[in-house]
Amino acid sequence: MNKREQTRSAEVAAVFKALGHPSRTFIVETLARGERSVCELSEMVGADVSTVSRHLALLREAGIIVSRKDGTTVYYSLTCNCLGQMIDGVENVIRMKAERQSAALAV
């Protein structure tokens, strides 16, 4: 692997690492349906605002989300709608794994 490939792989891994927590994955899935404020996300996740804010900071640092301020409220949205499609792809992998395991048990 050359230096350019190493850098690219490290950047891809950083995005996957940021998605590596169930709450952050849920936040991304939620934002795939439209922008939300930290208060809305906090209520949906079932965690306090400070915890959700830390999750949002990690997602923002990874380049997954962006924010915009409207008065005193900050709204978050995905940088790329393709992230929702990526999660759909992961769900396909999970479903196929379950099907393989079910078939193996039936033998």
C-alpha positions as CSV (number, residue, x, y, z in Angstrom):
1,M,0.0,0.0,0.0
2,N,1.5,3.4,-1.0
3,K,1.2,6.6,1.1
4,R,-1.8,7.9,-0.8
5,E,-3.7,4.6,-0.3
6,Q,-2.7,4.6,3.4
7,T,-4.1,8.1,3.8
8,R,-7.3,7.3,2.0
9,S,-7.8,4.1,4.0
10,A,-7.2,6.0,7.3
11,E,-9.8,8.6,6.3
12,V,-12.3,5.9,5.5
13,A,-11.6,4.1,8.8
14,A,-12.1,7.4,10.6
15,V,-15.6,7.7,9.2
16,F,-16.4,4.1,10.1
17,K,-15.0,4.7,13.6
18,A,-17.3,7.8,14.0
19,L,-20.2,5.6,13.1
20,G,-19.1,2.9,15.5
21,H,-21.5,3.8,18.3
22,P,-25.2,2.9,18.2
23,S,-26.3,6.4,19.2
24,R,-24.2,8.0,16.4
25,T,-25.5,5.5,13.9
26,F,-29.1,6.3,15.0
27,I,-28.3,10.1,14.7
28,V,-27.1,9.6,11.1
29,E,-30.2,7.5,10.3
30,T,-32.4,10.3,11.8
31,L,-30.5,13.0,9.9
32,A,-31.0,11.1,6.7
33,R,-34.7,12.0,7.0
34,G,-33.9,15.7,7.6
35,E,-32.1,18.2,9.8
36,R,-32.7,18.2,13.6
37,S,-31.7,20.3,16.6
38,V,-29.6,18.9,19.4
39,C,-32.6,19.0,21.7
40,E,-34.7,17.0,19.2
41,L,-31.9,14.5,18.8
42,S,-31.4,14.3,22.6
43,E,-35.0,13.4,23.0
44,M,-35.0,10.8,20.2
45,V,-31.7,9.2,21.4
46,G,-32.8,9.2,25.0
47,A,-29.7,10.8,26.3
48,D,-28.9,14.2,27.8
49,V,-28.0,17.1,25.6
50,S,-24.3,17.1,26.6
51,T,-23.9,13.4,25.6
52,V,-25.6,14.0,22.3
53,S,-23.5,17.1,21.7
54,R,-20.3,15.0,22.2
55,H,-21.7,12.5,19.6
56,L,-22.4,15.3,17.2
57,A,-18.9,16.7,17.7
58,L,-17.4,13.4,16.7
59,L,-19.6,13.1,13.7
60,R,-18.8,16.7,12.7
61,E,-15.0,16.1,13.1
62,A,-15.3,13.1,10.8
63,G,-17.0,15.2,8.2
64,I,-20.3,13.3,8.4
65,I,-22.5,16.2,9.5
66,V,-22.6,19.9,9.3
67,S,-24.5,22.5,11.5
68,R,-26.2,25.8,10.9
69,K,-27.4,28.2,13.5
70,D,-30.8,29.8,13.5
71,G,-31.1,32.3,16.4
72,T,-30.0,30.3,19.4
73,T,-30.8,26.9,17.9
74,V,-28.2,24.8,16.1
75,Y,-29.5,22.4,13.5
76,Y,-27.6,19.4,12.2
77,S,-27.7,17.7,8.8
78,L,-25.8,15.1,6.8
79,T,-23.0,16.3,4.5
80,C,-24.0,13.6,2.0
81,N,-27.3,11.8,1.7
82,C,-25.5,8.8,0.5
83,L,-24.7,7.9,4.2
84,G,-28.3,6.8,4.6
85,Q,-27.8,4.5,1.6
86,M,-24.6,3.2,3.1
87,I,-26.5,2.2,6.3
88,D,-29.1,0.4,4.0
89,G,-26.2,-1.5,2.5
90,V,-25.0,-2.5,6.0
91,E,-28.5,-3.7,6.8
92,N,-28.4,-5.9,3.7
93,V,-25.1,-7.4,5.0
94,I,-26.8,-8.1,8.4
95,R,-29.8,-9.7,6.8
96,M,-27.7,-11.9,4.5
97,K,-25.6,-13.0,7.5
98,A,-28.8,-13.9,9.5
99,E,-30.0,-15.9,6.4
100,R,-26.8,-17.8,6.2
101,Q,-26.8,-18.6,9.9
102,S,-30.4,-19.7,9.7
103,A,-29.6,-21.9,6.7
104,A,-26.7,-23.5,8.5
105,L,-28.9,-24.3,11.5
106,A,-31.4,-25.9,9.3
107,V,-28.9,-28.4,8.0
